[in-house]
Amino acid sequence: MTTVTTQAPAGSGAMPRQIAYIIGNEGCERFSFYGMRNILTAFLTTSLLLYLPEDMRAGEAKHIFHNFMIGVYFFPLLGGWLADRLWGKYNTIIIFSALYCVGHACLALFENNLNGFYAGLALIAIGSGGIKPCVSSFCGDQFDESNKHLAKIVFDSFYWIINFGSLFASLLMPIFLKSYGPSVAFGIPGALMFIALVIFWLGRKHYVILPPAPKDPHSFWQVVKSAILTPANGRRGGWLFAASVALAAWCSFNLELGLVAGFCLAFVLVMAGASLAARWQLEAVRTLHPEEAIEGVRSVLRILIIFSLVTPFWSLFDQKASTWVIQAGFMNKPEWFAPSQMQALNPALVMLLIPFNNLVLYPALRRVGLEPTALRRMTAGIVFSALAWIVVGMMQLQIDGGNALSIAWQILPYALLTMGEVLVSATGLEFAYSQAPLSMKGTLMSFWGLSTTVGNLWVLLINAGVASAAMKSTVAASGLSLEAFLMFFFAGIALLAAGLFGLYARRYREVSHYRAA
């Protein structure tokens, strides 16, 4: 498969015309994804899982949902690698988008068939995950040093259109599910994904299409491999890596997380061990690789620390589509209103907060001498997510005490969590692209996606942990319900992560890795 490089007009003031195709594709694809995702928990608990006892359905639905999300954000590793090494970003997006469409078709056709429905979820996870790192980095490829200031605007617009699609999906899909059934409710997102594919294909003559990076003996992975295997220092890097593999194997066989979550946990542990071993041994391979390659690996490993500290945010954020939906089911609301429709608040607030932050909040902070750097924004965002879960926990205490609460009370935690999302996620997209060396754009963007996988792993690990007899007694001694205990526990983890993130951010030196004009 060949990749052709075309030229698009670049300049300091004009927005590249091909951006419209990418933004249009992203809007339709995100409607497709969120339209399916936001009704998934409701469909599972009210239809597909009816064979289970009623008290087990909510827990199983959360387990399926977070396993699915783990896959969605794990497969960017595959998509990023294929794009960077074999197919290029354009071809990778086209191929995985086709798989994505087939997955949606399976959901619409197999509404009463467990295996068929799960196969559809698997294909969507592969398809969505495969294109996720490529679309955002492909968008960044359309800019160079002469107009990189426009990239910041586009990445915010990119995030705005994601939430534009998510808003209407969150409002409409629960209505279609209730009124027309799952075949229609899952079929409409499938149609939107097909439209997204067509829009992206129509822009093919206008894109800047960079070829895959040639095989490089001094690539990131080659340097990491050398650092792990070097005999220097008593092979301590190799021993550390071997220990991480052994730990990963033990976790896979002894933690009952399911196939997908178990495999992803093992992979994350091996990746963490490889990163630590390489960081420990980099100085020992300076005779094998040039200085530029060594420093490139060092910079990527620094970024991975940033990404790892963001993972608690994602464990909180993604539960709004599972834990918060289940909580909303116990709150007072109009008969016509579905609990999952509350999720429409999130994209609606994003669309308001992005321009508010850029036009009002950030200029105001600069006027008082406080520069809202990317890392400062992300630190604040993790704090906002923790505050949201403290509020949700307090609401759960009222519900557990038998007090009737209006679903309108969820507006406050949604507002806090959405501010956290804008500060973390929208900022993180541009930060990840700008910090990535040119040969690692797709792969590093996939690592950004992997932080969401780890966030969902935290959810499964913590839920599995509280199922033990010792933890059940601890929760009982606290006087809290399991749901309230977990809400405050997750908030505490996020506050701890925010503190560590802020400390590390003070030492991090930002760089710029856009292609030359």
Solvent accessible surface area in square Angstrom, and as a share of the most:
residue,aa,sasa,rsa
1,M,148,0.66
2,T,119,0.69
3,T,31,0.18
4,V,103,0.59
5,T,63,0.37
6,T,39,0.23
7,Q,153,0.68
8,A,18,0.14
9,P,84,0.53
10,A,59,0.46
11,G,24,0.23
12,S,79,0.51
13,G,63,0.61
14,A,71,0.55
15,M,79,0.35
16,P,4,0.03
17,R,150,0.55
18,Q,0,0.00
19,I,10,0.05
20,A,73,0.56
21,Y,65,0.25
22,I,0,0.00
23,I,32,0.16
24,G,25,0.24
25,N,1,0.01
26,E,13,0.06
27,G,10,0.10
28,C,23,0.14
29,E,4,0.02
30,R,11,0.04
31,F,27,0.11
32,S,0,0.00
33,F,0,0.00
34,Y,31,0.12
35,G,0,0.00
36,M,0,0.00
37,R,5,0.02
38,N,6,0.03
39,I,0,0.00
40,L,0,0.00
41,T,4,0.02
42,A,27,0.21
43,F,2,0.01
44,L,0,0.00
45,T,32,0.18
46,T,92,0.54
47,S,41,0.26
48,L,15,0.07
49,L,0,0.00
50,L,93,0.46
51,Y,133,0.50
52,L,31,0.15
53,P,76,0.48
54,E,137,0.61
55,D,127,0.66
56,M,102,0.46
57,R,52,0.19
58,A,37,0.28
59,G,46,0.44
60,E,59,0.26
61,A,0,0.00
62,K,36,0.15
63,H,62,0.28
64,I,19,0.10
65,F,0,0.00
66,H,0,0.00
67,N,23,0.12
68,F,11,0.05
69,M,0,0.00
70,I,0,0.00
71,G,4,0.04
72,V,0,0.00
73,Y,26,0.10
74,F,22,0.09
75,F,56,0.23
76,P,1,0.00
77,L,25,0.12
78,L,76,0.38
79,G,0,0.00
80,G,0,0.00
81,W,112,0.39
82,L,17,0.08
83,A,2,0.02
84,D,10,0.05
85,R,56,0.20
86,L,93,0.46
87,W,68,0.24
88,G,1,0.01
89,K,21,0.09
90,Y,29,0.11
91,N,21,0.11
92,T,0,0.00
93,I,1,0.00
94,I,44,0.23
95,I,56,0.28
96,F,7,0.03
97,S,0,0.00
98,A,47,0.37
99,L,64,0.32
100,Y,0,0.00
101,C,26,0.16
102,V,78,0.45
103,G,0,0.00
104,H,1,0.01
105,A,47,0.36
106,C,20,0.12
107,L,0,0.00
108,A,18,0.14
109,L,135,0.67
110,F,76,0.32
111,E,41,0.19
112,N,129,0.66
113,N,69,0.36
114,L,62,0.31
115,N,124,0.64
116,G,10,0.10
117,F,0,0.00
118,Y,77,0.29
119,A,48,0.37
120,G,0,0.00
121,L,10,0.05
122,A,51,0.40
123,L,44,0.22
124,I,0,0.00
125,A,5,0.04
126,I,45,0.23
127,G,0,0.00
128,S,1,0.00
129,G,0,0.00
130,G,0,0.00
131,I,5,0.03
132,K,46,0.19
133,P,3,0.02
134,C,0,0.00
135,V,6,0.03
136,S,4,0.03
137,S,0,0.00
138,F,2,0.01
139,C,0,0.00
140,G,0,0.00
141,D,4,0.02
142,Q,3,0.01
143,F,2,0.01
144,D,8,0.04
145,E,69,0.31
146,S,46,0.30
147,N,0,0.00
148,K,65,0.28
149,H,91,0.41
150,L,15,0.07
151,A,0,0.00
152,K,117,0.49
153,I,97,0.49
154,V,3,0.02
155,F,2,0.01
156,D,36,0.19
157,S,46,0.30
158,F,5,0.02
159,Y,15,0.06
160,W,86,0.30
161,I,30,0.15
162,I,18,0.09
163,N,4,0.02
164,F,82,0.34
165,G,4,0.04
166,S,6,0.04
167,L,28,0.14
168,F,80,0.33
169,A,0,0.00
170,S,0,0.00
171,L,70,0.35
172,L,71,0.35
173,M,1,0.00
174,P,6,0.04
175,I,83,0.42
176,F,55,0.23
177,L,31,0.15
178,K,138,0.58
179,S,73,0.47
180,Y,141,0.53
181,G,20,0.19
182,P,25,0.15
183,S,43,0.28
184,V,63,0.36
185,A,0,0.00
186,F,0,0.00
187,G,27,0.26
188,I,47,0.24
189,P,0,0.00
190,G,14,0.13
191,A,54,0.42
192,L,41,0.20
193,M,0,0.00
194,F,117,0.49
195,I,79,0.40
196,A,0,0.00
197,L,29,0.14
198,V,57,0.33
199,I,43,0.22
200,F,0,0.00
201,W,114,0.40
202,L,90,0.45
203,G,0,0.00
204,R,77,0.28
205,K,151,0.64
206,H,48,0.22
207,Y,0,0.00
208,V,8,0.04
209,I,12,0.06
210,L,60,0.30
211,P,79,0.49
212,P,32,0.20
213,A,27,0.21
214,P,113,0.71
215,K,188,0.80
216,D,61,0.31
217,P,92,0.58
218,H,68,0.30
219,S,15,0.10
220,F,17,0.07
221,W,86,0.30
222,Q,68,0.30
223,V,0,0.00
224,V,9,0.05
225,K,113,0.48
226,S,26,0.17
227,A,0,0.00
228,I,13,0.07
229,L,104,0.52
230,T,11,0.07
231,P,90,0.57
232,A,36,0.28
233,N,87,0.45
234,G,60,0.58
235,R,129,0.47
236,R,86,0.31
237,G,0,0.00
238,G,22,0.21
239,W,177,0.62
240,L,53,0.26
241,F,60,0.25
242,A,48,0.37
243,A,58,0.45
244,S,13,0.08
245,V,65,0.38
246,A,64,0.50
247,L,92,0.46
248,A,3,0.03
249,A,45,0.35
250,W,141,0.49
251,C,13,0.08
252,S,45,0.29
253,F,178,0.74
254,N,78,0.40
255,L,64,0.32
256,E,169,0.76
257,L,4,0.02
258,G,45,0.43
259,L,159,0.79
260,V,68,0.39
261,A,0,0.00
262,G,9,0.08
263,F,116,0.48
264,C,2,0.01
265,L,15,0.08
266,A,18,0.14
267,F,61,0.25
268,V,26,0.15
269,L,39,0.20
270,V,42,0.24
271,M,30,0.13
272,A,46,0.36
273,G,5,0.04
274,A,13,0.10
275,S,24,0.15
276,L,106,0.53
277,A,0,0.00
278,A,0,0.00
279,R,94,0.34
280,W,121,0.43
281,Q,1,0.01
282,L,1,0.00
283,E,107,0.48
284,A,35,0.28
285,V,0,0.00
286,R,80,0.29
287,T,133,0.77
288,L,107,0.53
289,H,17,0.08
290,P,64,0.40
291,E,100,0.45
292,E,148,0.66
293,A,17,0.13
294,I,0,0.00
295,E,68,0.30
296,G,22,0.21
297,V,3,0.02
298,R,51,0.19
299,S,11,0.07
300,V,1,0.01
301,L,5,0.03
302,R,42,0.15
303,I,1,0.00
304,L,31,0.15
305,I,55,0.28
306,I,0,0.00
307,F,5,0.02
308,S,62,0.40
309,L,31,0.15
310,V,0,0.00
311,T,6,0.04
312,P,11,0.07
313,F,0,0.00
314,W,18,0.06
315,S,1,0.01
316,L,0,0.00
317,F,13,0.05
318,D,2,0.01
319,Q,4,0.02
320,K,5,0.02
321,A,2,0.02
322,S,0,0.00
323,T,14,0.08
324,W,1,0.00
325,V,12,0.07
326,I,40,0.20
327,Q,6,0.02
328,A,0,0.00
329,G,41,0.39
330,F,152,0.63
331,M,6,0.03
332,N,84,0.43
333,K,62,0.26
334,P,64,0.40
335,E,165,0.74
336,W,178,0.62
337,F,39,0.16
338,A,22,0.17
339,P,35,0.22
340,S,3,0.02
341,Q,12,0.05
342,M,14,0.06
343,Q,2,0.01
344,A,6,0.05
345,L,43,0.21
346,N,7,0.04
347,P,1,0.01
348,A,32,0.25
349,L,36,0.18
350,V,0,0.00
351,M,27,0.12
352,L,121,0.60
353,L,29,0.15
354,I,10,0.05
355,P,52,0.33
356,F,92,0.38
357,N,2,0.01
358,N,58,0.30
359,L,135,0.67
360,V,77,0.45
361,L,52,0.26
362,Y,13,0.05
363,P,37,0.23
364,A,35,0.27
365,L,49,0.24
366,R,116,0.42
367,R,182,0.67
368,V,117,0.67
369,G,72,0.70
370,L,87,0.43
371,E,79,0.36
372,P,7,0.04
373,T,47,0.27
374,A,12,0.10
375,L,7,0.04
376,R,127,0.47
377,R,62,0.23
378,M,0,0.00
379,T,28,0.16
380,A,38,0.30
381,G,0,0.00
382,I,0,0.00
383,V,53,0.30
384,F,63,0.26
385,S,0,0.00
386,A,0,0.00
387,L,72,0.36
388,A,0,0.00
389,W,2,0.01
390,I,55,0.28
391,V,31,0.18
392,V,0,0.00
393,G,0,0.00
394,M,111,0.50
395,M,10,0.05
396,Q,15,0.07
397,L,67,0.33
398,Q,82,0.37
399,I,30,0.15
400,D,68,0.35
401,G,58,0.56
402,G,68,0.65
403,N,77,0.39
404,A,82,0.63
405,L,23,0.11
406,S,50,0.32
407,I,13,0.07
408,A,54,0.42
409,W,143,0.50
410,Q,0,0.00
411,I,87,0.44
412,L,92,0.46
413,P,0,0.00
414,Y,2,0.01
415,A,36,0.28
416,L,34,0.17
417,L,1,0.00
418,T,0,0.00
419,M,27,0.12
420,G,0,0.00
421,E,7,0.03
422,V,6,0.04
423,L,9,0.04
424,V,0,0.00
425,S,7,0.05
426,A,5,0.04
427,T,10,0.06
428,G,0,0.00
429,L,21,0.10
430,E,25,0.11
431,F,2,0.01
432,A,0,0.00
433,Y,5,0.02
434,S,11,0.07
435,Q,2,0.01
436,A,0,0.00
437,P,23,0.14
438,L,105,0.52
439,S,53,0.34
440,M,3,0.01
441,K,5,0.02
442,G,0,0.00
443,T,8,0.05
444,L,0,0.00
445,M,6,0.03
446,S,0,0.00
447,F,6,0.03
448,W,17,0.06
449,G,6,0.05
450,L,15,0.08
451,S,4,0.02
452,T,2,0.01
453,T,0,0.00
454,V,27,0.16
455,G,0,0.00
456,N,0,0.00
457,L,3,0.01
458,W,100,0.35
459,V,0,0.00
460,L,8,0.04
461,L,48,0.24
462,I,21,0.11
463,N,39,0.20
464,A,51,0.39
465,G,34,0.33
466,V,9,0.05
467,A,62,0.48
468,S,52,0.33
469,A,85,0.66
470,A,73,0.57
471,M,59,0.26
472,K,124,0.52
473,S,69,0.44
474,T,68,0.39
475,V,9,0.05
476,A,76,0.59
477,A,92,0.71
478,S,56,0.36
479,G,69,0.66
480,L,52,0.26
481,S,36,0.23
482,L,80,0.40
483,E,89,0.40
484,A,0,0.00
485,F,32,0.13
486,L,18,0.09
487,M,3,0.01
488,F,57,0.24
489,F,86,0.36
490,F,2,0.01
491,A,2,0.01
492,G,39,0.38
493,I,43,0.22
494,A,0,0.00
495,L,78,0.39
496,L,119,0.59
497,A,5,0.04
498,A,4,0.03
499,G,41,0.39
500,L,85,0.43
501,F,0,0.00
502,G,18,0.17
503,L,114,0.57
504,Y,29,0.11
505,A,16,0.13
506,R,204,0.74
507,R,187,0.68
508,Y,22,0.08
509,R,162,0.59
510,E,87,0.39
511,V,57,0.33
512,S,57,0.37
513,H,58,0.26
514,Y,17,0.06
515,R,53,0.19
516,A,82,0.63
517,A,93,0.72
